Amino acid sequence: MAVALGEARRALRRGEVPVGAVVVAGGEIVARAHNQTIRSRDPTAHAEVLALRRAARRLGSHRLLGAHVYVTLEPCAMCVGAMIQARVASLCFACRDPKAGAVVSLYALASDRRLNHRIPFREDVLAAECRDLLRGFFRARRAAQRRRSGSAG
């Protein structure tokens, strides 16, 4: 999770929502990524999706059997869906996302028995650090918006 947090900090430095993800297979990191939706103008460029794509290329398969995903924020429906399609072995995330989380907050996709694959998960690993990073990002963003709207009037 510490490596994923480092990726989230990279995202922050680049003006992206600070989310980082890491894929581990065979006891080693095979892929890492951070959010790049703003810079790439790609709504699917979430840290998790980018890390899964990189891991699949490196491992030479669209199935990431035995792979473990670590992410700093509870994944959204798109990202959990990608993990289910990849058949990842497990998921570990730092903090919940009450507005878009699809593991426990809004949906329970990772454990939905109607789906063909379920992903065991763990949460609250380095949660305070990840939560503080996200809160600081959105606090600064709101302050900048207030300054812009205040100077326009």
C-alpha positions in Angstrom: 0.0 0.0 0.0 2.9 2.3 0.6 3.9 2.0 -3.1 0.3 2.8 -4.1 0.4 5.9 -1.8 3.5 7.0 -3.5 1.7 6.7 -6.9 -1.2 8.8 -5.4 1.4 11.5 -4.5 2.6 11.4 -8.1 -0.9 12.0 -9.2 -1.3 14.9 -6.8 1.9 16.6 -8.1 0.5 16.3 -11.7 -2.8 17.9 -10.7 -4.8 14.6 -10.8 -7.1 13.2 -8.1 -4.5 11.5 -5.9 -5.3 7.8 -6.3 -2.6 5.2 -6.8 -2.7 1.4 -7.6 -0.3 -1.4 -7.6 -0.6 -5.0 -8.9 1.5 -7.7 -7.2 2.0 -11.2 -8.7 4.4 -13.9 -7.6 5.4 -11.7 -4.7 6.6 -8.8 -6.8 5.2 -5.6 -8.1 4.3 -6.1 -11.8 2.5 -2.8 -12.4 1.8 0.5 -10.7 -0.1 3.5 -11.8 -1.9 6.7 -10.7 -4.9 8.5 -11.9 -4.4 10.2 -15.3 -8.0 11.1 -16.3 -7.4 14.9 -16.4 -4.1 14.9 -18.2 -5.0 12.2 -20.8 -8.6 13.5 -21.2 -9.6 9.8 -20.7 -12.4 9.0 -18.3 -11.2 5.4 -18.1 -7.6 6.4 -17.0 -8.2 5.5 -13.4 -5.2 4.2 -11.5 -6.7 0.7 -11.2 -7.5 0.3 -14.9 -4.0 1.6 -15.9 -2.3 -0.8 -13.5 -4.4 -3.7 -14.7 -3.5 -3.0 -18.3 0.2 -2.7 -17.5 0.1 -6.0 -15.5 -1.7 -7.8 -18.3 0.9 -6.7 -20.8 3.8 -7.6 -18.5 2.3 -11.0 -17.6 1.2 -11.7 -21.2 -2.4 -12.5 -20.3 -5.8 -10.8 -19.9 -6.3 -13.0 -16.9 -4.5 -11.9 -13.8 -5.0 -15.1 -11.8 -3.0 -14.9 -8.6 -2.6 -11.1 -8.8 -3.3 -8.9 -5.9 -4.4 -5.2 -6.3 -3.6 -2.5 -3.8 -5.3 0.9 -4.2 -5.5 4.0 -2.1 -9.3 4.5 -2.6 -12.2 2.1 -2.8 -12.6 1.3 -6.5 -15.6 2.5 -8.5 -17.9 0.2 -10.5 -15.7 0.4 -13.7 -12.6 -0.6 -11.8 -14.1 -3.4 -9.8 -15.7 -4.6 -13.1 -12.2 -4.7 -14.7 -10.8 -6.6 -11.7 -13.6 -9.1 -12.0 -12.9 -9.6 -15.7 -9.2 -10.0 -15.0 -10.0 -12.5 -12.3 -7.7 -10.9 -9.7 -7.1 -12.9 -6.6 -7.6 -10.2 -4.0 -8.1 -6.5 -3.5 -6.8 -4.3 -0.7 -7.9 -0.6 -0.5 -7.1 2.1 2.0 -10.3 4.2 2.5 -13.9 4.0 1.4 -15.4 6.2 -1.3 -18.9 7.1 -0.1 -19.7 8.8 -3.5 -18.5 6.1 -5.9 -17.2 3.1 -4.1 -18.4 -0.2 -5.6 -16.9 -2.7 -3.0 -18.8 -1.7 0.1 -19.9 1.9 0.0 -22.5 2.1 -2.8 -22.4 -1.4 -4.2 -20.9 -4.8 -3.3 -19.7 -5.9 -6.7 -16.6 -7.7 -5.5 -18.7 -10.1 -3.4 -21.9 -10.2 -5.6 -22.7 -13.9 -6.0 -24.6 -13.2 -9.2 -21.3 -12.5 -10.9 -18.9 -15.2 -12.2 -16.0 -14.1 -10.0 -15.7 -12.7 -6.5 -12.8 -10.8 -5.1 -11.9 -11.1 -1.4 -11.0 -7.7 -0.1 -9.4 -6.0 2.8 -9.8 -2.3 3.7 -8.3 0.4 6.0 -4.7 -0.2 5.2 -2.9 3.2 5.5 -6.4 4.7 5.5 -5.6 7.9 7.4 -2.7 8.8 5.1 -4.7 8.2 1.9 -7.8 10.0 3.2 -5.7 13.0 4.2 -4.2 13.2 0.8 -7.6 13.1 -0.9 -9.2 15.6 1.5 -6.3 18.0 1.0 -6.6 17.8 -2.8 -10.4 18.5 -2.8 -10.0 21.2 -0.1 -7.5 23.0 -2.3 -9.6 22.5 -5.4 -12.7 24.0 -3.7 -10.6 27.0 -2.5 -9.3 27.6 -6.0 -12.8 27.5 -7.4 -14.0 30.0 -4.7 -11.2 32.3 -5.6 -12.0 32.1 -9.3 -15.7 32.7 -8.8 -15.0 35.5 -6.3 -12.8 37.4 -8.7 -15.3 37.0 -11.5 -18.0 39.0 -9.7 
